[in-house]
Amino acid sequence: MKRLACVALAACAGNSAVITPVIDEPANDSASAFPLDSVTISVAHQGAAVDLVSQTITKGQPIDLGGVPFADDLVIHMTGQLSSSAVAYGRTCAFALDQNATPPSPHLYFAHTVKFGQQSFTPLLRTGGVAVTYHDGSALFIGGVSPGSSTTPVTDVERYDPSAGEYRVLTTISQRIGAAVALLGLGTEIHVTVIGGIDASTGTGATFVETIEADNPADRRVERIDDSSMARLGLTATTLVDGDIIVMGGSGTAGSAGSGSDASTSVDEITLANGTPTVLPSHAALLHGRWNHTATRLGDDLGSEILVAGGEGSGSNGIVAPIAEAELYKPLTDKFSTVHPTMLYPRTLHRAVRMPDGSVLIIGGLDAMGKPVTNLESFTIDGGFVDAGTLPPNAGVLDFTTTTLPDGRILMAGGRMSPAGAPTATAFILQVNTNTGLIDFLATDHLAVPRAGHAATPLCDGTILIAGGTTDPQPAERYNPIATSRR
């Protein structure tokens, strides 16, 4: 990643505070913001449509932007114009400017929009890991296995802080494979929680839960809670609106790595009791034991229901297959109800993502014959499951990522088109066609390298960070969305 010369932005007149943002570029030329005819740089309150101060300059002109007020929610925006069109954009995460504090030097990632830009750092090799966004807007990469191995877990947790442009290994967790990761708590009290999976040291279910607090001293960043109730593989962990985590299903209830034939109906809750993570068994149980399913919260209101869909389990005939019957979990009553009608395309190892209109889109996965499912289906409370179209022929069906962009649309990237297929570099923007109800796939820039089993998460500046999913060391990538909704 190349760095441009810093620009200085003076604060309120009559004081000496000066903001000196560091402008970062992608390492690959295809994502570079340059050449440009002019650049507009401005400062605004986070979320505000109106700039506090702004200036447009052409090549060779100095930037002299004064009158920035003291505040704790400032954002610097930078837009590049070429032939009167805005072709590049970047913004900082929110920062504070205080009269009595050291003036900040926030990093601003400036790149061509709708491009994947390679970064200056190369993360650890891992496939099947998980990425989460921490409360400060940084990214944590957790879990997974070494490429080419299904039994060698990656124990290092990596962190990328976009405000400081800093990447580093943060801490180490226990050796486990196939764990679920979810955020526990609210605000600055959030714990990153690692749940379930197989303990690689014993080959049996992990009889413990681990929580990560990234800002704690090194010797207190990871807390281990012994609990055998979630020693299961292929379970789901979903954060409720109140910050608790609901854990559902999985396989291997006796503590050993199992299959769909011993899929669990168990439900557990993880909560913060006086600041201490605590596991509580629920009185509820899934109506169908399942693993490798999805559990998607349907809204952001207290008590929002959770759609549990797909996954493998044993039917009444004892045959293990994807489960057609979906369930709704109601947190306020701690009960499940069956969804009618059933899924149109029963599947496992799929993805489910909530769309801007509140529907849940079911993507990819495998059917009862182990074949890729290219049909899409969408779920709403009122309409149940309906056909939502098909995947493009060059899109991943397994091991892809789906990440919500700042404007609510979905970025789908990488993956495989079959279980034994090679990783793909394709990427698409998914949106609901309001006329047909189907999903439109808008092709966007390809990944710099093909990836499958990678991880992706949004950063506090509105970009999407992607890492992992390769067999050889490759730089992380950052997708730079358009400026819409990134104010």
N, C-alpha and C positions, 0 to 999 in steps of 0.2 A: 504494500500500500504506500503510494507516494503521498507526500504532504506538501501542500501549497504553502506559500508564505502566509504567516498569520496576519489577520486584520485586527485592528484595534477599534473598539467601540467605547467612546467615552460615556461615563454615567452622568448623573445630574450635574448641571453647571454648579460651580462653586466647590467641588470636591475633586479629589485626584483618582478616584476609582476608575479603572479601565478594564473592560472585558477584552480578553485576547483569545478568541476562539481558534481552535486548531482544525484546519480544514483537511479532511482525509479523502483520498481517492481510491477507487478500486485498483487492483494490481493488473487486471487484464484490460487491454486497450479497447476491446469491444464495448466495455461498460463505462469507459472514461467519459466525463462530462464535456471534454474539449474536442474540437475547437468551438468557441463561442463568440458571438458578436458583443454581448453585454451580459452583465450579472446584476441582479437585484438582491440586495441584502437588507433584511429588516429584523426588527425585534418586536415581539408581541407577548401578551399574556397567553399562557397555554390555553388552548381552546378558543381563543378570541379570533374573530374574522378580521378585525381592524388592527392595523399595525400601529405601534406607538411611535416608531421612527422608521424611515426607509430611505434608501438611496440606490439609484441605478448608475452603474459605471461602465465604461467601455475599456478596452485593453489599454493598459498603461496609466490609467487614472488612479489616483490614491483614493482610499475609502476614508471618509471623514464623517462619521456618524455619531453625533452627540445627542445629549438629552435623554439617555436611557434612564428610566426611574429605578429607584430601589424597589425590589419586590422579591417574593420567594417563588414565583411561578413564571419566570421569563423563558422564552424560547426564541432562538435565532433561526430565521428562515433564509435560505439562499436559493435563488432560481436563476438558471442560465438560459439565455435566449440565443437562437440561431435563426437568421432570416425571419425575425419577428415571431417565431414560435418558441414556446417554452419547452425545452428538450431535456433539461437537467434540473434536479432538485435535491435539496438536503435540508435537514433541520437538526437541531440539538435536542436532547432530552431536556426537560424542564430543569432550571437551575435558579439559585438564589443570588441576588446582588444586594449586599448589605454594606452600609457605611462603615461598620466597625470590623468587617471580616476581610480576609484576603480576597482580592478580586478573582473570579473564577476563570478557568481556561477550558470551557466545554468543547468536546469534540463534535464535529459536524461532518457527517458522511455525505459527500457531494458526488453524484454519479448520474449517468444517463438514466432516465426513468424507464420502468418496466424492463430492467436488465438485471442479470445476475452478475455481481461483481466479486471476483476472488479477493480474499483478504490477505493480510500480511502474515497471518499465523496459520499453522497447520495443526489441527487437533489430533488427539490420539485416534488410532484406528479402532473403530467399533462398528458393529452392525446390530440392529435391533435395540438400540438405546432409545432413551426418552429425553426430550428437551422441555423445560418449563421456564416460564418467565417469572422471575422473583419480584418481590414487592417494589424494588427500586428500579425495575425495568431492565435488569441484566438477565442474561441467559445462563441456565445451568444444564449441562449435559450429563446424564446419569445412566449407568447400567449398560446392557448390551454385552456382546461377546466379541472376541478377536475374530477377524475375518478368516473364513475357512475352518473355523472350529465352532462346535455347538456346546463345548464343555469348558471353555476357558473364559470366564467372565472378566470384564473390565471393571476394576474396583475404583479407579480414580474418578472423581467428580470434577468436571471442568467448568470454569466460569468466564463469561465474556461480559465486560462492563462497557457499554457504548459511550457512556459519559466521559470516561477516561481513556477509551481506546485500549483497554487492558485485557489481555487474555492470560489465564494461568490455571494450573491445577489447584483446586480449592481444598479438597480433603479426600479421604478414602472411606469407602463403605465396605461391608462384608461381601464375601464372594457369593453371589447369587445370580441365578439365571431366570429370566422371564418374569421379573417383578413388575408390579404396577406402581406408578408414581402419581401423586396428587398433592395439591396444596391444602394444608390444614391451618385454619385460623383466618383472621382478617387483618387488613392494614399492614402495619409494620411488625405485627406479631406472627406473621406467617411462618410455618414450618413446612419444608419440603419433605414429604413422607413417602418412604419406600416400603412396599407392602407385598407379601406373598412371594411366589417364585420358588425355585429349588435352591437349597443351600448346597453350593458346589463342593464344600468340604465333606459333606456326608452323603450327597446324592438323594436326599429326601427333602420334603417340604421345609421351607424356612420357618422356623418356630419363633420368629422375632420380627418386630417392626423397627425401622430406623427412621429418625427424623433428622433433618439437616437445617441448621440455622447459619446461613452463610456469613453473617456479620459477627458471630461469636468468636472468641479467641480460638486458636487452632485446636487446643485440647478439649474444647467444649462444642465443637461444631456439629458433631454427630452424637445423637443419643440413641441407645438401643433399649427397646422394650421387649422383654421376653413374653411371648404369647403364641401358643400353638394353634389357636383357632383359625388362623389364616394361612396355614401351611399348605397352600394350594397354588397350582399353576393355571394361568389363563383366566384369572379373576379380573374383575373391574373395580376401579376406585374412582368415585365421582364426588366432587366437592359440592356440597349443598350451599344454598344462598347464605346460611348463617355461619359458614366456615367449617362445619363438620364434614367428615368424609363417610360416605356409605360404600361398603365393600360387598360385592355380590358374586356368588358362584365360584367357579374354578373347578379344577380336577385334582384328585389326590387327597381326599379328605382324611385318609388314614395317615397322612404324613409322607407318603411316597409319591413319586411322579406317576400320575395315572393317565387316563385317556377319557374320552367322552363316556365310557361305560361306567365310570364312577364320578360323574359330574355332580357337583354339590348344589344344594338348594340354600346353603347357609348365607345369612346376611349379618354383617357386623357394622358397628359404627365406631369411628375414631373421633374423639372430641378433645378439647382442651379443658381440663378441670383445674381451675386456679393456675393456669399457665402450663400445666403438665399434660402431655399427650397421654390419653387413656383409651383403651380398647373396651368397648361395651358390646356384648352379644345382643342382637335384636330379637324381638319376639316374632318378627316377620320371617317368612321363608319364601324363596322363589317358588312359583307354581311348577316350574320345570327346572331340574338340575341342568346346568349348562356351563360350558367353558369356551373361551375364545369368542365370546359374545361382545356386544357393545352396550353401554349404559349412558344415555345422553339426556342431560337436563333440558327441559323444554322451555324454560324461561328464567328470568332474573328476579322474580317476585318470591317472597318468602312462601315456602310450601310448593314451589313449582315441581310438577311431576317429572319422573325420570322414565324414559322409554328404554326398556331392556329388549334387545332384538338379536336374533340369530344365535350363533354358537352351536356347538355340538352337544348332544346328550342322547340318552337311550329312550326310544319310543316304547309304546305299550308292547310291541313285539320283541323288544330287547335289542333291536338293531340300532347301532350308533349312527347318527346322521344329523345334519343341520336341522334345527328346530324351527318350524314354521310359525308356531304360536308366540307372539310377542306379549310383553307384560308392561303394565304401568305401575310404578311405585309411587305411592302418595306419602311424602315425608310427615305430614301433619297427623296422619292416622296410622302410620307405620304398617300399611297394608298394600297388597298387590291385587291387581285385577287383570283379567285376560283382555287382550285387544282383539276386536273383531272388525273386519275379517282378518285372516292370517296374512303373513308376508307373501308377496307374489313370487319371490325368488328366495327360498330359504338358503342361507349361506353361513359360512364361518370364515374367520380371519379377514373380515371386511373392515370398513371404516364407516363411521356415522358422524355427520357434522350438522350442526344447526345452521340453517340458512337465514338470511336477513328477514324473510317473511315469517319466521317462527317455525317453519317446517323442518323436519329432520330428513336429510338425504342419506340414503344407504348406498355405498359405493363398493364395487369390487368384491373380492373374496372367492371362495370355492364352494361348489355345490356338492350334493351327496355323492357324486361320482369323482370328486376331486378335480373337477374342471373349472376353469375361470368363469366367473359370472360377469358378463359385460353389460347386463341390463341394470338400469338404475331404478330405484323406487323411492318414493317420498312419503313421509308420514305426517299427518296432522290429527289432532284430537277429533275434529269434526269429520274428516274425510277418510281416516284410516290410511291404509297403504294404497298408493296409486302408482301407475307406471310413470317414470320420469325421463324416459329416453334410454340411450345407450352410450357407453364410453366411446370416444374416438378410437380408431383401430390402432393407433400408436401410443395410447395412454397405458400407464401401469395399472394392473389389476390387483397386485399384491405388493406389499412393502413400500407403498408410496406414502407421501405425507399430504395432509390437508390442513391449511393454516388460514385463519380468518384475517383478511386485510383490513386496514383502517376504515375503508368504505363499506365493510360488511360482506363483500364478495369473498370467495374462497380461492386460495392458491393451491393447486394440486400439482405436485412435482415428483418426478422420478418414479421408481418402482420397477416391477417386472410384469410382463404380459402373460407369463405362465409360471408355475412353481419352479421349473428348471431353467427359466429364461434368463437372458443377460439383463443387467440393469439398463434402464433407459434414461435419457437426459431430457425427455419432453416435459413441458410444463403448460398448464392451462389455468385460465381464470374461469371459475364457475359462477353462474348467476341464474336466477329463476326468470324464465321468459313469462312475463305477466299475461301475454296473449294466449299461450298454449299450455302453460303450467309445466312445461318440460324444462330441462336444464340446458342452457346454452354453454358451450365450451369455447372460450376465446383463446386461441393459441397465443402464448407469450414467449419471451426469450427462453431458449434452452438453458439448462444447467451447463456450467462450464465443463463438468465431467458427469458421466452417467452415475447414478446412485440408486441403491435399493437397500432398504433397512436403515435409512438415515433418519435424522431427527431435525425438526424445524420448529421455531418459535418466534413470535414477534418481539421486537425490542422497543424500548420506550421512545425511540425516535420514529417509529412507524415502519422501519424496515423489518425484513424477515431474515433471520440467521439460520443457515443450514450447514450441518456438519455430519460426517460419518457416511457409512454406506458404500465405501470403496474398499478395494483389496490392497491398495497401496496408498502411501501418505499423499493427501491432497489438501490444499488450503480450504478453509471454510469459505462459504459463499454467502452473499448478502443480496437479497432481492429488494430493489428500490421501487416501491409503488409510486403511482402518480400522487400529486400533492393533495388531491381531494380527501377531505376528512382527516388530514394530518395537521391541521391547525391546533 
